[in-house]
Amino acid sequence: MHKPMILIVGHSHIAALIRGWRGATGYPNEVDIEFLGLRNKRYARTRNDDGARRRPGKPGAVKQELLLSDYCKLSKRADWVVFCMNGNEHNNLGMFETATRTFDNVISGIREAISSVYPAWLRLLMPCTRVPIFLLPAPPPIEAEDFIMRIGKLERIVRSASIRRSSDRLAFYQKQIEATRSVAEGFGVEVLSLPDSVISSTGFMAEDCRREEDPSHGNDVYGDRVLRHVAAYLRSAEHANAVGQRAGIKKPHPYSGLADHAFWRQSVTEPAFGDVDPVVDPPFKVTLKDNVATAGSCFAQHISKRLRDRGFRFLLAEEKEGLGENSVERGFYDFSARYGNIYTSRQLLQLFDRAFGYFKPLERVWERSGGGYCDPFRPRIEPDGFATESAVIEDMRKHLAAVKRMFRKLDVFVFTLGLTECWMSKLDGAVYPLAPGVAGGEFDPDKHAFVNLGVADVVMDLNGFIGKLRLVNPQARLILTVSPVPLVATYEERHVLVSTAYSKAVLRVAAEEVARGTGGVYYFPSYEIITGNHAAGRYFDSDRRSVTSEGVDHVMRVFLARLTDASPKNRVADSSGTAADAALEAEIEALGEALCDEEMVAG
């Protein structure tokens, strides 16, 4: 007679189930149970990318081939598979009240963690599973504060942070269950219930299920009761009826269980237009200790100003020298150096080459029609022009020295691509921000030519710039954006709207290719936030070209929330106690990881 088998797969919470299974007998219908612990050292990498030893919770950080081999062997013999992934989010994020762990932040963190962890594991393991799959919730929180406070491992934390009131901690658990059910529905997976015997009358963990010296996990009594409940349900007529009711659910397909950001309705239609957030898993974040430099089109100025206002270390390589109130008008503080707008990728590459002496353009000074002189590569940097040609050359020398310092010193470089159309010297290939004759110089068809860059051109320029930058600054990280501001005019023989669409498409595709193919480079979707369907044109002013302050606010709200790390642990210590806050946050995070690892060892 076939002996039915349940395969239980998960992280630290299955340790209690293992202990319950080993210490009890008489499970319904002689069911057999196998366990696969995902925190097993057998599956962990020796080190993470940052060099730290860790047994992580996501499948991207384990030896997947070995894990899949073990899982597939076990699942082939199983009649049911029960997943219990992670599960301590409600405790790790919400047990203690700190400056950064506000109620809403904890709820958001729980949802984000669940929508990241569960789908990743299910997409990894489900393809080789041919039997029904279920999700098992984590144990509920412990109600009694006195029990938590007397746990020795928490002694230092409870002296510095308050334990949240029990109603909040229960609310976090309930939100975690809701998030788990939402993920399960996308995969056509059923979420099992916990037996009433492990839950108190107020919804918390039953007192006899608590494990001594552990604020998060159940004991062997908890494990025994849960296993009996699960085994009985899977073998019952009730389960058979539930399966029949769920028969209409389609089998998993490649889009099953994808996170909300993958679907238009959940991520674009349903949120308020000001809440749309198209950022997903940026590869790095900007910290308050990073030297951040910016360059690019007019839109890039908004980023530099907002970073300065928020206390980030905005790199100013070219400071004003006694210029008084008109320093801003004369190009200081818009960007990290006084180069004005850099509209194209070719300008950026040539700026680097000029600063390091690789390229010396033939045209170094333009005469202005109204008198005076200007720099061809910064024709509007001095509103009234320079008095002499030598003054232009001297200011250019100082400027390029500042640019050289900037590239060597920066940690993060934010560059906003603005245009593909540009004007070039036929003599040496120098590219200008404005056509000769607009703000200085004189257009000569024998010396100057119009160029409209294509995708290959922009990719080549950006890759060339990044390669050279990392020769002088190997650790530099780049954030690429595309300006949403349309062209003010086009030199092509077509409507400016069509030229705008072409230009932005080229820049967007080029930025994507470079970001995908180069480590330490990320594309930030400011263009999509401003121009996307969700905004319905509301982020453009009456001229249908200028971006409104509301649109800039949306961009920077997403940028600061998703690409920066402004939590206390990254702030410079001061008398307000941020250093203590940083240590506390680090200790809470470390404790959560240690307790989960310990549970697997104890099993």
C-alpha positions as CSV (number, residue, x, y, z in Angstrom):
1,M,0.0,0.0,0.0
2,H,1.3,3.4,-1.0
3,K,2.4,5.6,2.0
4,P,1.5,9.2,1.1
5,M,4.4,11.7,1.6
6,I,4.4,15.4,2.2
7,L,7.5,17.4,1.2
8,I,8.0,20.5,3.3
9,V,10.4,23.1,1.9
10,G,11.4,26.3,3.7
11,H,13.6,28.4,5.8
12,S,14.0,28.5,9.6
13,H,10.4,27.9,10.6
14,I,10.5,24.3,9.4
15,A,12.9,23.5,12.3
16,A,9.9,23.5,14.7
17,L,8.1,21.1,12.3
18,I,11.1,18.8,12.2
19,R,11.3,18.7,16.0
20,G,7.6,18.0,16.2
21,W,7.8,15.2,13.6
22,R,10.7,13.6,15.4
23,G,9.1,13.7,18.8
24,A,5.6,12.5,18.0
25,T,3.8,9.4,16.5
26,G,0.4,8.5,15.1
27,Y,0.0,10.9,12.2
28,P,-3.2,10.5,10.2
29,N,-3.2,7.5,7.8
30,E,0.5,6.8,8.4
31,V,1.6,9.7,6.3
32,D,5.3,10.2,5.7
33,I,7.0,13.7,5.8
34,E,10.3,14.8,4.3
35,F,11.9,18.2,4.9
36,L,14.2,20.3,2.7
37,G,15.8,23.3,4.5
38,L,16.8,26.1,2.2
39,R,19.2,27.5,4.8
40,N,21.3,24.3,4.6
41,K,25.0,25.2,4.3
42,R,25.0,22.7,1.4
43,Y,23.3,25.3,-0.8
44,A,24.9,28.5,0.3
45,R,27.6,30.4,-1.5
46,T,30.8,30.8,0.4
47,R,30.5,34.6,0.2
48,N,28.2,37.2,-1.2
49,D,29.2,39.7,-3.8
50,D,30.1,42.2,-1.0
51,G,32.3,39.6,0.7
52,A,30.1,38.9,3.7
53,R,29.3,35.4,4.7
54,R,25.6,34.7,4.8
55,R,22.9,32.1,4.3
56,P,20.4,34.1,2.3
57,G,16.7,33.8,1.8
58,K,16.5,34.4,-2.0
59,P,17.1,31.7,-4.6
60,G,19.5,34.1,-6.5
61,A,22.0,33.6,-3.7
62,V,22.2,29.8,-3.4
63,K,23.8,27.1,-5.4
64,Q,20.7,26.5,-7.5
65,E,21.9,23.5,-9.4
66,L,22.5,21.5,-6.3
67,L,19.3,22.7,-4.6
68,L,17.2,21.9,-7.7
69,S,18.7,18.4,-7.9
70,D,17.8,17.6,-4.3
71,Y,14.4,19.2,-4.6
72,C,13.4,17.4,-7.8
73,K,14.4,14.0,-6.3
74,L,12.3,14.6,-3.3
75,S,9.3,16.1,-5.1
76,K,9.1,13.1,-7.4
77,R,8.3,10.9,-4.4
78,A,5.9,13.4,-2.8
79,D,2.1,13.5,-3.0
80,W,2.1,17.1,-1.8
81,V,4.6,19.9,-1.5
82,V,4.3,22.6,1.2
83,F,6.4,25.7,1.1
84,C,7.2,27.8,4.1
85,M,9.5,30.5,2.8
86,N,11.2,33.0,5.1
87,G,8.1,34.1,7.1
88,N,9.7,36.3,9.8
89,E,9.1,39.6,8.0
90,H,6.4,40.7,10.5
91,N,8.8,40.2,13.4
92,N,12.1,41.3,11.8
93,L,10.6,44.5,10.5
94,G,8.0,45.3,13.1
95,M,8.9,43.9,16.5
96,F,10.7,47.0,17.6
97,E,9.9,50.7,17.1
98,T,12.7,52.8,15.8
99,A,13.1,56.2,14.1
100,T,12.9,54.6,10.6
101,R,10.5,51.8,11.2
102,T,7.2,53.7,11.1
103,F,4.0,51.8,10.9
104,D,3.5,52.5,7.2
105,N,7.2,51.7,6.4
106,V,6.9,48.3,8.1
107,I,3.7,47.5,6.1
108,S,5.5,48.5,2.9
109,G,8.6,46.5,3.8
110,I,6.6,43.4,4.5
111,R,4.7,43.6,1.2
112,E,7.9,44.2,-0.7
113,A,9.7,41.3,0.9
114,I,6.8,38.9,0.3
115,S,6.3,39.9,-3.3
116,S,10.0,39.4,-3.8
117,V,10.8,36.2,-1.9
118,Y,7.8,34.0,-2.6
119,P,7.5,34.5,-6.4
120,A,11.3,34.0,-6.8
121,W,11.2,30.6,-5.0
122,L,8.0,29.5,-6.7
123,R,9.3,30.3,-10.2
124,L,12.5,28.4,-9.4
125,L,10.9,25.3,-7.9
126,M,7.5,24.9,-9.4
127,P,8.5,23.8,-12.9
128,C,9.8,20.4,-11.7
129,T,6.8,19.8,-9.4
130,R,4.0,17.6,-10.6
131,V,1.9,17.4,-7.4
132,P,-0.3,20.0,-5.6
133,I,1.7,22.8,-4.0
134,F,0.7,24.8,-0.8
135,L,2.0,27.7,1.2
136,L,2.2,27.4,4.9
137,P,2.1,30.7,6.9
138,A,4.7,31.7,9.5
139,P,3.7,31.5,13.2
140,P,1.9,34.5,14.6
141,P,3.7,37.0,16.8
142,I,4.0,36.6,20.6
143,E,1.6,38.8,22.5
144,A,3.3,39.1,25.9
145,E,5.9,41.9,26.0
146,D,7.4,40.5,29.2
147,F,8.2,37.3,27.5
148,I,10.0,39.1,24.7
149,M,11.8,41.5,27.1
150,R,13.4,38.7,29.2
151,I,15.0,37.0,26.1
152,G,18.7,37.3,26.7
153,K,19.5,37.8,23.0
154,L,17.4,41.0,23.0
155,E,18.8,42.5,26.2
156,R,20.8,45.3,24.5
157,I,18.1,46.0,22.0
158,V,15.2,46.4,24.5
159,R,17.3,48.9,26.4
160,S,17.5,51.1,23.3
161,A,14.3,50.5,21.4
162,S,10.6,50.1,22.4
163,I,8.8,46.9,21.6
164,R,5.8,47.7,19.5
165,R,2.4,47.4,21.1
166,S,0.8,44.0,20.4
167,S,-2.0,45.3,18.2
168,D,0.5,46.7,15.8
169,R,2.5,43.5,15.6
170,L,-0.6,41.5,15.0
171,A,-1.6,43.9,12.2
172,F,1.8,43.4,10.6
173,Y,1.3,39.6,10.7
174,Q,-2.2,40.0,9.2
175,K,-0.7,42.1,6.4
176,Q,1.9,39.5,5.8
177,I,-0.7,36.8,5.4
178,E,-2.7,39.0,3.0
179,A,0.5,39.6,0.9
180,T,1.2,35.8,0.9
181,R,-2.3,35.0,-0.3
182,S,-2.0,37.6,-3.1
183,V,1.2,35.9,-4.3
184,A,-0.4,32.5,-4.0
185,E,-3.4,33.4,-6.1
186,G,-1.2,34.4,-8.9
187,F,0.4,31.0,-9.0
188,G,-2.8,29.0,-8.4
189,V,-1.5,27.9,-5.1
190,E,-3.5,27.4,-1.9
191,V,-2.5,29.0,1.4
192,L,-3.0,26.5,4.3
193,S,-4.4,27.7,7.6
194,L,-2.8,27.2,10.9
195,P,-4.7,25.0,13.5
196,D,-6.6,26.9,16.1
197,S,-4.6,25.0,18.8
198,V,-1.5,27.1,18.0
199,I,-3.3,30.5,18.1
200,S,-4.5,32.2,21.2
201,S,-8.0,33.6,21.7
202,T,-6.6,37.1,20.7
203,G,-4.9,35.9,17.5
204,F,-1.3,35.5,18.8
205,M,0.8,32.5,19.2
206,A,-0.5,30.1,21.9
207,E,1.6,30.3,25.1
208,D,2.5,26.6,25.1
209,C,3.8,27.0,21.5
210,R,6.4,29.6,22.4
211,R,10.1,28.6,22.3
212,E,12.2,29.8,25.1
213,E,14.8,32.4,24.3
214,D,13.3,32.9,20.9
215,P,10.9,35.8,20.0
216,S,9.9,34.5,16.5
217,H,9.8,30.7,16.2
218,G,7.5,28.0,17.5
219,N,8.6,25.0,19.7
220,D,8.1,21.3,19.1
221,V,4.5,21.5,20.4
222,Y,3.8,24.1,17.7
223,G,5.5,21.9,15.1
224,D,3.6,18.8,16.1
225,R,0.2,20.5,16.1
226,V,0.8,22.2,12.7
227,L,2.0,18.9,11.1
228,R,-1.0,17.0,12.4
229,H,-3.3,19.7,11.1
230,V,-1.6,19.9,7.6
231,A,-1.5,16.1,7.2
232,A,-5.1,15.7,8.2
233,Y,-6.3,18.4,5.9
234,L,-4.4,17.1,2.9
235,R,-5.9,13.6,3.4
236,S,-9.4,14.9,4.1
237,A,-12.5,15.2,2.0
238,E,-12.4,18.9,2.8
239,H,-9.2,19.2,0.8
240,A,-10.6,17.2,-2.0
241,N,-13.6,19.6,-2.2
242,A,-11.2,22.6,-2.2
243,V,-9.2,21.1,-5.0
244,G,-12.4,20.6,-7.0
245,Q,-13.4,24.2,-6.4
246,R,-10.0,25.3,-7.6
247,A,-10.0,23.1,-10.6
248,G,-10.8,26.1,-12.8
249,I,-7.5,27.8,-12.0
250,K,-5.1,27.6,-14.9
251,K,-1.9,25.7,-14.5
252,P,1.1,27.9,-13.9
253,H,2.6,29.6,-17.0
254,P,5.6,32.0,-17.3
255,Y,3.6,35.0,-16.1
256,S,2.1,33.2,-13.1
257,G,2.9,34.9,-9.9
258,L,5.0,37.7,-11.3
259,A,5.2,40.7,-9.1
260,D,2.7,43.5,-9.4
261,H,5.2,45.7,-11.3
262,A,5.0,43.3,-14.3
263,F,1.3,44.0,-14.9
264,W,-0.2,47.2,-16.3
265,R,-3.4,47.0,-14.2
266,Q,-1.7,46.6,-10.8
267,S,1.2,49.0,-11.4
268,V,-0.2,51.7,-13.7
269,T,-4.0,51.6,-13.8
270,E,-4.8,51.1,-10.1
271,P,-2.4,53.4,-8.3
272,A,-3.0,57.2,-8.3
273,F,-1.0,58.8,-11.1
274,G,1.3,60.4,-8.5
275,D,2.1,57.0,-6.9
276,V,3.2,55.2,-10.0
277,D,6.7,53.8,-9.3
278,P,8.5,52.1,-12.2
279,V,11.7,51.3,-10.4
280,V,12.5,47.7,-9.8
281,D,15.6,46.4,-7.9
282,P,18.2,49.0,-8.7
283,P,21.7,47.4,-8.5
284,F,23.1,50.0,-6.1
285,K,22.0,53.0,-4.0
286,V,23.4,56.4,-3.4
287,T,24.4,57.0,0.2
288,L,24.9,60.3,2.0
289,K,28.6,59.6,2.0
290,D,28.9,59.3,-1.8
291,N,30.2,62.2,-3.8
292,V,27.5,62.7,-6.4
293,A,28.2,64.6,-9.6
294,T,25.6,65.5,-12.3
295,A,25.7,66.5,-15.9
296,G,23.4,66.6,-18.9
297,S,20.5,68.5,-20.3
298,C,18.4,71.1,-18.5
299,F,16.4,68.4,-16.7
300,A,19.5,67.2,-14.9
301,Q,19.6,70.5,-13.0
302,H,16.5,69.4,-11.1
303,I,18.3,66.3,-9.8
304,S,21.3,68.3,-8.7
305,K,19.2,70.9,-6.8
306,R,17.0,68.3,-5.1
307,L,20.1,66.2,-4.0
308,R,21.6,69.3,-2.5
309,D,18.4,70.2,-0.7
310,R,18.1,66.7,0.8
311,G,21.6,66.8,2.3
312,F,23.4,64.5,-0.1
313,R,27.1,65.2,-0.8
314,F,26.7,67.0,-4.1
315,L,30.2,67.3,-5.6
316,L,31.1,70.9,-6.6
317,A,34.4,70.7,-8.3
318,E,34.2,74.3,-9.7
319,E,33.2,76.8,-7.0
320,K,32.4,80.5,-7.4
321,E,35.2,83.0,-6.8
322,G,33.7,86.2,-5.4
323,L,31.0,86.4,-8.0
324,G,28.3,87.4,-5.5
325,E,24.6,87.0,-6.3
326,N,25.0,86.3,-10.0
327,S,27.0,83.1,-9.5
328,V,24.0,81.0,-10.3
329,E,23.2,83.0,-13.4
330,R,26.8,82.4,-14.5
331,G,26.5,78.6,-14.4
332,F,27.7,77.8,-10.9
333,Y,25.8,75.1,-8.9
334,D,23.6,74.0,-11.8
335,F,26.0,71.0,-12.2
336,S,29.1,69.8,-10.6
337,A,31.3,71.9,-12.8
338,R,30.6,74.9,-15.0
339,Y,30.1,73.1,-18.2
340,G,26.5,74.2,-18.8
341,N,24.2,71.8,-20.6
342,I,25.7,68.7,-22.1
343,Y,22.9,67.6,-24.4
344,T,24.5,64.7,-26.3
345,S,26.7,61.6,-25.6
346,R,29.3,62.9,-27.9
347,Q,29.6,66.1,-25.9
348,L,30.2,64.1,-22.7
349,L,32.9,61.9,-24.3
350,Q,34.7,64.9,-25.7
351,L,34.4,66.8,-22.3
352,F,36.4,63.9,-20.7
353,D,38.9,63.8,-23.5
354,R,39.4,67.6,-23.4
355,A,39.8,67.5,-19.6
356,F,42.5,64.8,-19.7
357,G,44.3,66.2,-22.7
358,Y,43.2,63.6,-25.2
359,F,41.5,66.0,-27.5
360,K,42.3,69.7,-28.3
361,P,39.7,71.2,-30.6
362,L,40.9,73.6,-33.3
363,E,38.1,76.2,-32.5
364,R,38.8,77.4,-29.0
365,V,37.2,80.8,-29.1
366,W,34.1,82.3,-30.8
367,E,33.4,85.9,-31.3
368,R,29.9,87.1,-30.2
369,S,27.8,89.1,-32.5
370,G,27.0,91.7,-29.7
371,G,30.7,92.0,-28.8
372,G,33.1,90.0,-26.7
373,Y,34.0,86.4,-26.9
374,C,32.7,83.0,-25.7
375,D,33.8,79.4,-25.3
376,P,32.4,77.3,-28.2
377,F,31.6,74.4,-25.8
378,R,30.0,76.7,-23.2
379,P,28.7,79.6,-25.3
380,R,26.2,80.9,-22.7
381,I,28.2,80.3,-19.5
382,E,29.0,84.1,-19.3
383,P,25.8,86.0,-20.1
384,D,27.8,89.1,-21.2
385,G,30.7,87.2,-22.8
386,F,34.4,87.4,-22.0
387,A,36.3,90.6,-22.7
388,T,39.2,89.0,-24.5
389,E,40.2,85.8,-26.2
390,S,42.8,85.1,-23.6
391,A,40.2,85.4,-20.9
392,V,38.2,82.6,-22.6
393,I,41.3,80.4,-22.8
394,E,42.2,81.0,-19.1
395,D,38.7,80.3,-17.9
396,M,38.6,77.1,-20.1
397,R,41.9,76.0,-18.5
398,K,40.5,76.3,-15.0
399,H,37.3,74.7,-16.0
400,L,38.8,71.6,-17.5
401,A,41.1,71.2,-14.5
402,A,37.9,71.3,-12.3
403,V,36.3,68.7,-14.6
404,K,39.3,66.5,-14.3
405,R,39.1,66.7,-10.5
406,M,35.4,65.9,-10.6
407,F,35.8,62.7,-12.7
408,R,38.6,61.5,-10.3
409,K,36.7,62.3,-7.1
410,L,33.1,61.3,-7.9
411,D,31.5,58.1,-6.5
412,V,28.2,58.4,-8.5
413,F,27.7,60.2,-11.8
414,V,24.2,61.1,-12.9
415,F,24.0,61.9,-16.6
416,T,20.8,63.0,-18.4
417,L,20.7,62.3,-22.1
418,G,18.8,65.1,-23.9
419,L,19.3,65.2,-27.7
420,T,20.6,63.3,-30.7
421,E,20.8,66.3,-33.0
422,C,24.0,68.3,-32.8
423,W,26.4,70.4,-34.8
424,M,29.9,69.2,-35.5
425,S,33.2,70.7,-36.8
426,K,34.2,69.2,-40.2
427,L,37.8,70.0,-39.3
428,D,38.3,67.8,-36.2
429,G,34.9,66.3,-35.2
430,A,34.3,68.6,-32.3
431,V,30.7,68.7,-31.2
432,Y,29.0,71.9,-29.9
433,P,26.0,72.3,-27.6
434,L,24.5,75.0,-29.9
435,A,24.8,75.6,-33.7
436,P,27.5,78.1,-34.6
437,G,25.9,81.5,-34.9
438,V,23.2,81.0,-32.3
439,A,25.0,82.2,-29.2
440,G,28.4,82.9,-30.7
441,G,30.6,82.1,-33.7
442,E,29.6,82.1,-37.3
443,F,28.1,79.2,-39.2
444,D,30.2,78.1,-42.2
445,P,28.9,75.2,-44.3
446,D,32.5,74.4,-45.2
447,K,33.5,74.0,-41.6
448,H,30.3,72.9,-39.8
449,A,27.9,70.0,-40.3
450,F,24.6,68.8,-38.8
451,V,24.6,65.4,-37.3
452,N,21.8,63.3,-35.9
453,L,23.2,60.5,-33.7
454,G,21.7,57.0,-33.9
455,V,21.6,54.2,-31.3
456,A,25.0,52.8,-32.3
457,D,26.6,56.2,-32.0
458,V,25.2,56.9,-28.6
459,V,26.1,53.4,-27.3
460,M,29.6,53.8,-28.7
461,D,30.0,57.3,-27.0
462,L,28.7,56.1,-23.6
463,N,30.8,52.9,-23.6
464,G,33.8,55.0,-24.6
465,F,33.2,57.5,-21.8
466,I,32.6,54.8,-19.2
467,G,35.7,52.9,-20.1
468,K,37.9,56.0,-19.9
469,L,36.2,57.1,-16.6
470,R,37.0,53.8,-15.0
471,L,40.6,54.1,-15.9
472,V,40.9,57.1,-13.6
473,N,38.1,56.1,-11.2
474,P,37.6,52.3,-11.2
475,Q,34.8,52.4,-8.6
476,A,32.6,55.0,-10.3
477,R,28.9,54.1,-10.6
478,L,26.6,55.7,-13.2
479,I,22.9,56.5,-13.3
480,L,21.6,57.3,-16.8
481,T,18.4,59.1,-17.4
482,V,16.6,60.5,-20.5
483,S,15.2,64.0,-20.4
484,P,11.5,64.1,-21.0
485,V,11.7,67.6,-22.4
486,P,10.8,67.7,-26.1
487,L,13.0,69.3,-28.8
488,V,12.6,73.0,-29.0
489,A,13.4,72.8,-32.7
490,T,14.6,70.3,-35.3
491,Y,16.9,70.7,-38.3
492,E,15.5,67.5,-39.9
493,E,13.0,67.9,-42.8
494,R,10.1,66.8,-40.7
495,H,7.8,67.8,-37.9
496,V,9.4,68.6,-34.5
497,L,7.1,66.1,-32.9
498,V,8.4,63.3,-35.1
499,S,12.0,64.3,-34.4
500,T,11.3,64.4,-30.7
501,A,10.0,60.8,-30.8
502,Y,13.0,59.7,-32.8
503,S,15.5,61.4,-30.5
504,K,14.0,60.0,-27.3
505,A,13.6,56.5,-28.7
506,V,17.3,56.5,-29.7
507,L,18.4,57.7,-26.3
508,R,16.2,55.4,-24.4
509,V,17.3,52.3,-26.3
510,A,21.0,53.3,-26.1
511,A,20.7,53.9,-22.3
512,E,19.1,50.4,-21.9
513,E,21.8,48.7,-23.9
514,V,24.6,50.3,-22.0
515,A,23.0,49.7,-18.6
516,R,22.3,46.1,-19.4
517,G,25.8,45.4,-20.7
518,T,27.9,47.3,-18.1
519,G,28.2,46.6,-14.4
520,G,27.7,49.6,-12.1
521,V,25.4,51.4,-14.5
522,Y,21.7,51.9,-14.0
523,Y,18.9,53.4,-16.0
524,F,16.5,55.5,-14.0
525,P,13.1,55.9,-15.6
526,S,12.5,59.7,-15.2
527,Y,11.4,59.9,-18.8
528,E,8.7,57.2,-18.2
529,I,7.4,58.9,-15.0
530,I,6.9,62.2,-16.8
531,T,5.6,61.0,-20.2
532,G,3.8,57.8,-19.2
533,N,0.1,57.2,-19.8
534,H,-0.6,57.4,-16.1
535,A,0.3,61.2,-16.1
536,A,-1.9,62.0,-19.1
537,G,0.1,65.0,-20.0
538,R,-0.4,66.6,-16.5
539,Y,3.3,66.9,-15.9
540,F,3.8,69.3,-18.8
541,D,3.1,73.1,-18.6
542,S,0.9,75.0,-20.9
543,D,3.6,75.0,-23.6
544,R,3.4,71.2,-23.6
545,R,7.2,71.1,-23.3
546,S,8.3,72.4,-19.9
547,V,8.0,69.9,-17.0
548,T,6.0,71.1,-14.1
549,S,7.2,71.2,-10.5
550,E,4.6,68.5,-9.7
551,G,6.3,66.2,-12.3
552,V,9.8,66.9,-10.9
553,D,8.4,66.1,-7.4
554,H,7.2,62.7,-8.6
555,V,10.5,61.9,-10.3
556,M,12.6,62.9,-7.2
557,R,10.2,61.2,-4.8
558,V,10.8,57.9,-6.6
559,F,14.6,58.7,-7.0
560,L,15.1,59.5,-3.3
561,A,13.0,56.6,-2.1
562,R,14.4,53.9,-4.4
563,L,17.9,54.9,-5.4
564,T,19.1,56.6,-2.2
565,D,19.8,55.2,1.2
566,A,19.1,58.0,3.7
567,S,18.5,55.7,6.7
568,P,20.3,56.5,9.9
569,K,22.9,53.8,9.4
570,N,24.3,55.9,6.5
571,R,24.1,59.3,8.1
572,V,27.2,61.0,9.6
573,A,27.0,60.7,13.4
574,D,26.1,63.8,15.3
575,S,24.9,64.8,18.7
576,S,21.3,63.8,17.9
577,G,22.2,60.2,18.3
578,T,22.2,59.0,14.7
579,A,25.3,56.8,15.4
580,A,23.4,55.0,18.1
581,D,20.4,54.6,15.8
582,A,22.7,53.1,13.2
583,A,24.1,50.5,15.6
584,L,20.6,49.6,16.8
585,E,19.2,49.1,13.3
586,A,22.2,46.9,12.4
587,E,21.8,44.9,15.6
588,I,18.1,44.3,14.9
589,E,18.8,43.1,11.3
590,A,21.7,40.9,12.5
591,L,19.5,39.4,15.2
592,G,16.8,38.4,12.8
593,E,19.3,36.7,10.5
594,A,21.0,34.9,13.4
595,L,17.8,33.6,14.9
596,C,16.7,32.2,11.6
597,D,20.0,30.5,11.0
598,E,20.1,29.2,14.6
599,E,16.7,27.6,14.1
600,M,18.0,25.5,11.3
601,V,21.1,24.4,13.3
602,A,18.9,23.6,16.3
603,G,16.8,21.4,14.1
